[in-house]
Amino acid sequence: MKAVRLHGYNQQPTVDEVPEPKVAGPLDVVVKVGGAGVCRTDLHIILGQWDAAMSPNLPYTIGHENAGWVHEIGSAVTNVAVGDTVILHPTPTCGLCRACRAGQDMHCSASTFPGLDGSDGGMAEYLLTSARACVKLDPSTQPKDVAALADAGITAYHAVRKALPLLYPGTTAVVIGAGGLGHIGIQCLAALSATNIVVVDRNPDALALASKLGAGETVVADGTQVDAVKDLTNGEGADVVLDFVAEEGAENEGFAMTRPGGSYYVIGYGGTLVVPTLDVISTERNIVGNIVGTYNELAELMVLAEAGKVTLHTKTYPLDAAPDALRDLEAGQVRGRAILVP
């Protein structure tokens, strides 16, 4: 089969011929990939930014946002059958450790992260995963239309779900970045809360999309965005800031946009937040980290997606064009999410 393989850092991945994966264990599931999202994390992987954390053995197949159809199942699999349409939680988990039993399965002590940790991901024709990672979908759902919800979607949804108790009517939530994650976060906020949504982005096209998706106000990131947010909030700042960029200075601007007693949620990454501790204690502002969401959160998000309340804006590429998709993403030429379709 064809697969997008990373052979070395700071090199473009190549589309190679590799053996198809086969079921080996009783809970294994092989999925015929119908859509694989192209994520900024893939760009970070190529640059070697995850090497220290994951120490993957190269080469391997990248791609951690995957949906498709069940192709083969292990002897103990009961939750899906061959032919079912599924979206895959990006981290197959054990179900037995304390984190899994507490419903925090994204912190599973025995999880794998296909496409990130050196085990093969889903930018391929077939992917080996586990029964615990499979969320069964309505058969009419097209995998290419939902694949990026497997990581970008639940990451955005997870952050919004955590912030919901703070977002009662009359509050303001600022979303920094209306790209692949941010445009999903905007829709989740609109679907689940009555907060006033303010979106900050440097791209006018992204802001136009944000207005269509539920933003009450949009702000161009032209260097005056902190003051603009303060002006929209009577000089105080936002109750919640959800930062889907968190690099190139956005991280420090995001904290500055947060009102006293407010909470700054970090979802994007790559930058360095520099905050005097006096500023934290004197204003009681919270800094909240966010990683990928839980299996249950993915299932909840798919309910919203199948109801049409959260939709992905996508640009599709054939699997052979994976290098083009990665270049377009890096150049900022993708509105929403790039999706590879084998």
C-alpha positions as CSV (number, residue, x, y, z in Angstrom):
1,M,0.0,0.0,0.0
2,K,1.0,3.7,-0.3
3,A,2.0,5.6,2.9
4,V,3.5,9.0,3.7
5,R,6.8,8.3,5.4
6,L,9.1,10.5,7.4
7,H,12.7,9.4,6.8
8,G,14.6,12.3,8.4
9,Y,13.9,15.6,10.2
10,N,13.9,18.8,8.1
11,Q,13.1,16.6,5.1
12,Q,9.8,16.4,3.2
13,P,8.1,13.0,3.8
14,T,7.8,10.8,0.7
15,V,5.0,8.5,-0.5
16,D,6.3,5.0,-0.3
17,E,5.1,1.5,-0.9
18,V,4.9,-0.5,2.3
19,P,3.2,-3.7,3.5
20,E,-0.4,-3.5,4.6
21,P,-0.9,-3.8,8.4
22,K,-2.6,-7.0,9.6
23,V,-4.5,-7.8,12.8
24,A,-2.2,-9.4,15.4
25,G,-4.0,-9.1,18.7
26,P,-7.6,-9.8,19.8
27,L,-8.6,-6.1,20.1
28,D,-6.8,-5.0,16.9
29,V,-8.7,-3.2,14.1
30,V,-7.4,-2.4,10.7
31,V,-9.2,0.5,9.1
32,K,-9.3,1.4,5.4
33,V,-8.5,5.1,5.5
34,G,-11.1,7.4,3.9
35,G,-9.6,10.7,5.1
36,A,-6.5,11.8,7.0
37,G,-6.1,15.3,8.3
38,V,-3.0,17.3,7.8
39,C,-2.1,19.1,11.0
40,R,0.4,21.8,12.1
41,T,1.7,19.1,14.4
42,D,2.8,17.2,11.3
43,L,4.9,20.3,10.4
44,H,6.4,20.3,13.9
45,I,7.1,16.5,13.6
46,I,9.0,17.1,10.4
47,L,11.1,19.8,12.1
48,G,12.0,17.3,14.9
49,Q,10.2,19.2,17.6
50,W,8.6,16.0,19.0
51,D,11.8,14.0,19.0
52,A,12.7,14.6,22.6
53,A,9.2,13.9,23.8
54,M,8.5,10.8,21.7
55,S,11.9,9.5,20.5
56,P,10.4,7.8,17.4
57,N,12.4,5.4,15.3
58,L,12.5,6.7,11.7
59,P,11.2,6.0,9.1
60,Y,7.5,5.8,10.0
61,T,4.1,6.8,8.6
62,I,2.7,10.1,9.9
63,G,-0.9,11.2,10.3
64,H,-3.0,11.3,13.5
65,E,-6.4,12.5,12.3
66,N,-8.1,9.6,10.7
67,A,-11.5,8.2,9.7
68,G,-12.5,5.4,7.4
69,W,-14.1,2.0,7.2
70,V,-13.4,-1.1,9.3
71,H,-11.4,-3.6,7.1
72,E,-10.5,-6.3,9.6
73,I,-11.1,-7.0,13.3
74,G,-9.5,-9.1,16.0
75,S,-11.2,-12.1,17.6
76,A,-12.4,-10.1,20.7
77,V,-13.7,-7.0,19.0
78,T,-17.4,-6.5,19.6
79,N,-18.1,-2.7,19.2
80,V,-17.5,-2.5,15.5
81,A,-17.8,-4.9,12.5
82,V,-16.2,-5.0,9.1
83,G,-17.7,-2.3,6.9
84,D,-18.6,0.1,9.7
85,T,-17.8,3.8,9.2
86,V,-15.5,5.0,12.1
87,I,-13.5,7.9,13.3
88,L,-10.5,7.1,15.4
89,H,-9.4,8.6,18.7
90,P,-5.7,9.4,18.1
91,T,-4.4,7.6,21.1
92,P,-5.4,3.9,21.5
93,T,-5.5,3.3,25.2
94,C,-5.4,0.4,27.7
95,G,-8.7,1.0,29.7
96,L,-7.1,-0.4,32.8
97,C,-4.8,2.4,34.3
98,R,-6.0,5.0,36.7
99,A,-6.3,7.7,34.1
100,C,-8.5,5.5,31.8
101,R,-10.7,4.5,34.7
102,A,-11.0,8.2,35.8
103,G,-12.2,9.1,32.3
104,Q,-9.0,10.9,31.4
105,D,-7.9,8.4,28.8
106,M,-5.8,11.0,26.9
107,H,-3.4,10.6,29.8
108,C,-3.4,6.8,29.6
109,S,0.0,5.5,31.0
110,A,0.1,2.8,28.3
111,S,-1.3,4.6,25.3
112,T,0.3,4.8,21.8
113,F,0.1,7.8,19.5
114,P,0.2,6.5,15.9
115,G,1.7,9.0,13.5
116,L,3.6,10.7,16.3
117,D,5.5,8.2,18.5
118,G,7.0,6.1,15.8
119,S,4.1,3.7,15.3
120,D,2.5,4.1,11.9
121,G,-0.2,6.7,11.4
122,G,-3.0,7.1,9.0
123,M,-1.6,9.0,6.0
124,A,-1.8,5.7,4.2
125,E,-4.3,3.4,2.6
126,Y,-4.7,1.3,5.8
127,L,-4.1,1.9,9.5
128,L,-3.8,-0.5,12.4
129,T,-5.5,0.7,15.6
130,S,-7.5,-0.8,18.5
131,A,-11.2,-1.3,19.2
132,R,-11.0,1.2,22.0
133,A,-10.1,4.0,19.5
134,C,-13.0,3.4,17.2
135,V,-16.1,5.7,17.3
136,K,-18.8,4.2,15.1
137,L,-20.5,6.7,12.8
138,D,-23.7,6.9,10.8
139,P,-23.0,5.0,7.5
140,S,-23.9,8.1,5.5
141,T,-21.0,10.0,7.0
142,Q,-18.1,10.6,4.6
143,P,-14.7,10.0,6.4
144,K,-13.0,12.8,4.5
145,D,-15.6,15.3,5.8
146,V,-14.9,14.5,9.5
147,A,-11.3,13.1,9.7
148,A,-9.8,16.2,11.2
149,L,-12.3,16.1,14.1
150,A,-10.2,13.2,15.4
151,D,-7.6,15.5,16.7
152,A,-8.2,19.2,15.8
153,G,-11.8,18.7,16.6
154,I,-11.6,17.1,20.0
155,T,-8.7,19.3,21.0
156,A,-10.8,22.4,20.4
157,Y,-13.9,20.7,21.9
158,H,-12.0,19.6,25.0
159,A,-10.8,23.2,25.7
160,V,-14.3,24.6,25.2
161,R,-15.8,21.9,27.5
162,K,-13.3,22.8,30.2
163,A,-14.1,26.5,29.9
164,L,-17.9,26.2,29.8
165,P,-18.6,26.8,33.5
166,L,-17.0,30.2,33.1
167,L,-19.0,31.1,30.0
168,Y,-22.4,32.1,31.3
169,P,-24.5,34.7,29.4
170,G,-22.9,38.1,29.5
171,T,-19.3,36.8,29.3
172,T,-16.8,37.3,26.5
173,A,-14.6,34.5,25.0
174,V,-11.8,35.5,22.7
175,V,-10.6,33.0,20.1
176,I,-7.1,33.6,18.8
177,G,-6.7,31.9,15.4
178,A,-9.5,30.9,13.2
179,G,-7.6,28.2,11.3
180,G,-7.8,24.4,11.4
181,L,-8.5,24.2,15.2
182,G,-9.9,27.7,15.8
183,H,-12.7,27.4,13.3
184,I,-13.9,24.3,15.1
185,G,-13.6,26.0,18.5
186,I,-15.8,28.9,17.3
187,Q,-18.5,26.5,16.4
188,C,-18.2,24.6,19.6
189,L,-18.6,27.8,21.6
190,A,-21.6,28.8,19.5
191,A,-23.2,25.4,20.0
192,L,-22.6,25.0,23.7
193,S,-22.6,28.5,25.2
194,A,-24.3,31.9,25.2
195,T,-21.0,33.8,25.5
196,N,-20.1,36.7,23.2
197,I,-17.4,35.3,20.8
198,V,-14.6,37.6,19.7
199,V,-12.2,36.2,17.1
200,V,-8.7,37.5,16.5
201,D,-6.7,36.5,13.3
202,R,-4.4,38.3,11.0
203,N,-6.1,36.9,7.9
204,P,-9.2,38.7,6.7
205,D,-10.5,35.6,5.0
206,A,-10.3,33.7,8.2
207,L,-12.2,36.4,10.0
208,A,-14.9,36.4,7.3
209,L,-15.3,32.6,7.9
210,A,-15.4,33.2,11.7
211,S,-18.3,35.6,11.3
212,K,-20.2,33.0,9.4
213,L,-19.5,30.4,12.1
214,G,-20.7,32.3,15.1
215,A,-18.3,35.1,16.0
216,G,-20.1,38.2,17.3
217,E,-17.0,40.4,16.7
218,T,-13.8,40.0,14.7
219,V,-10.4,41.7,15.3
220,V,-7.6,41.9,12.8
221,A,-4.2,40.9,14.4
222,D,-2.4,44.0,13.2
223,G,-0.5,44.9,16.3
224,T,-3.4,46.6,18.0
225,Q,-5.4,43.5,18.9
226,V,-4.9,43.7,22.6
227,D,-6.2,47.2,22.8
228,A,-9.1,46.3,20.4
229,V,-10.2,43.4,22.7
230,K,-10.0,45.7,25.7
231,D,-12.1,48.3,23.9
232,L,-14.8,45.6,23.2
233,T,-14.8,44.6,26.9
234,N,-15.1,47.9,28.6
235,G,-11.3,48.0,29.2
236,E,-11.2,44.8,31.3
237,G,-10.4,42.0,28.9
238,A,-12.0,38.7,28.1
239,D,-13.4,36.2,30.7
240,V,-11.8,33.4,28.7
241,V,-9.2,33.5,26.0
242,L,-8.7,30.4,23.9
243,D,-5.4,30.6,22.1
244,F,-5.2,28.3,19.1
245,V,-1.9,29.9,17.9
246,A,0.3,30.3,21.0
247,E,3.5,31.2,19.1
248,E,5.1,34.2,17.5
249,G,4.0,36.4,20.3
250,A,0.3,35.4,20.3
251,E,0.8,33.7,23.6
252,N,1.8,36.8,25.5
253,E,-0.9,38.9,23.8
254,G,-3.5,36.3,24.8
255,F,-2.6,36.5,28.4
256,A,-2.7,40.3,28.2
257,M,-6.2,40.1,26.7
258,T,-7.5,38.1,29.8
259,R,-9.3,40.1,32.4
260,P,-8.6,39.9,36.2
261,G,-9.9,36.6,37.5
262,G,-10.1,35.3,33.9
263,S,-8.6,32.2,32.3
264,Y,-6.2,31.9,29.4
265,Y,-6.4,28.5,27.7
266,V,-3.3,27.4,25.7
267,I,-4.2,25.1,22.9
268,G,-1.7,25.9,20.2
269,Y,2.0,25.7,21.0
270,G,5.5,26.6,19.8
271,G,6.0,29.9,21.7
272,T,7.1,30.8,25.1
273,L,4.8,32.5,27.6
274,V,6.7,35.1,29.7
275,V,4.5,36.3,32.7
276,P,5.8,37.9,35.9
277,T,4.5,35.9,38.8
278,L,3.3,39.1,40.4
279,D,0.9,39.6,37.4
280,V,-0.5,36.1,38.0
281,I,-1.2,36.6,41.7
282,S,-2.3,40.2,41.7
283,T,-4.9,39.6,39.0
284,E,-5.7,35.9,39.8
285,R,-5.6,35.0,36.1
286,N,-5.4,31.3,35.3
287,I,-3.2,29.7,32.7
288,V,-4.8,26.4,31.6
289,G,-3.0,23.8,29.4
290,N,-5.0,21.7,26.9
291,I,-4.1,18.5,25.0
292,V,-6.3,16.2,22.9
293,G,-9.7,15.3,24.4
294,T,-11.1,12.1,25.7
295,Y,-12.8,9.3,23.8
296,N,-16.2,10.4,25.2
297,E,-15.5,14.0,24.0
298,L,-14.9,12.7,20.5
299,A,-18.2,10.8,20.6
300,E,-20.0,14.0,21.9
301,L,-18.4,16.1,19.1
302,M,-19.5,13.6,16.5
303,V,-23.1,14.1,17.7
304,L,-22.7,17.8,17.0
305,A,-21.1,17.1,13.7
306,E,-23.8,14.6,12.5
307,A,-26.4,17.2,13.6
308,G,-24.7,19.8,11.4
309,K,-23.7,22.1,14.3
310,V,-20.0,21.6,13.7
311,T,-18.7,21.3,10.2
312,L,-15.2,21.2,8.9
313,H,-14.1,23.5,6.1
314,T,-11.6,21.4,4.2
315,K,-9.4,21.2,1.1
316,T,-8.8,17.7,-0.1
317,Y,-5.7,16.3,-1.7
318,P,-5.0,12.8,-3.1
319,L,-2.6,10.8,-0.9
320,D,0.2,11.2,-3.6
321,A,-0.1,15.0,-3.1
322,A,0.8,14.9,0.6
323,P,4.0,17.0,0.1
324,D,1.8,19.6,-1.6
325,A,-0.7,19.6,1.2
326,L,2.1,20.1,3.8
327,R,3.7,22.9,1.8
328,D,0.3,24.7,1.4
329,L,-0.4,24.4,5.1
330,E,3.0,25.8,6.0
331,A,2.5,28.7,3.5
332,G,-0.9,29.5,5.1
333,Q,-2.8,28.6,1.9
334,V,-5.3,26.3,3.6
335,R,-8.5,27.7,5.0
336,G,-9.8,25.3,7.6
337,R,-8.2,21.8,7.2
338,A,-6.3,20.0,4.5
339,I,-7.4,16.3,4.1
340,L,-5.6,13.5,2.3
341,V,-7.9,11.1,0.6
342,P,-6.3,7.7,-0.4
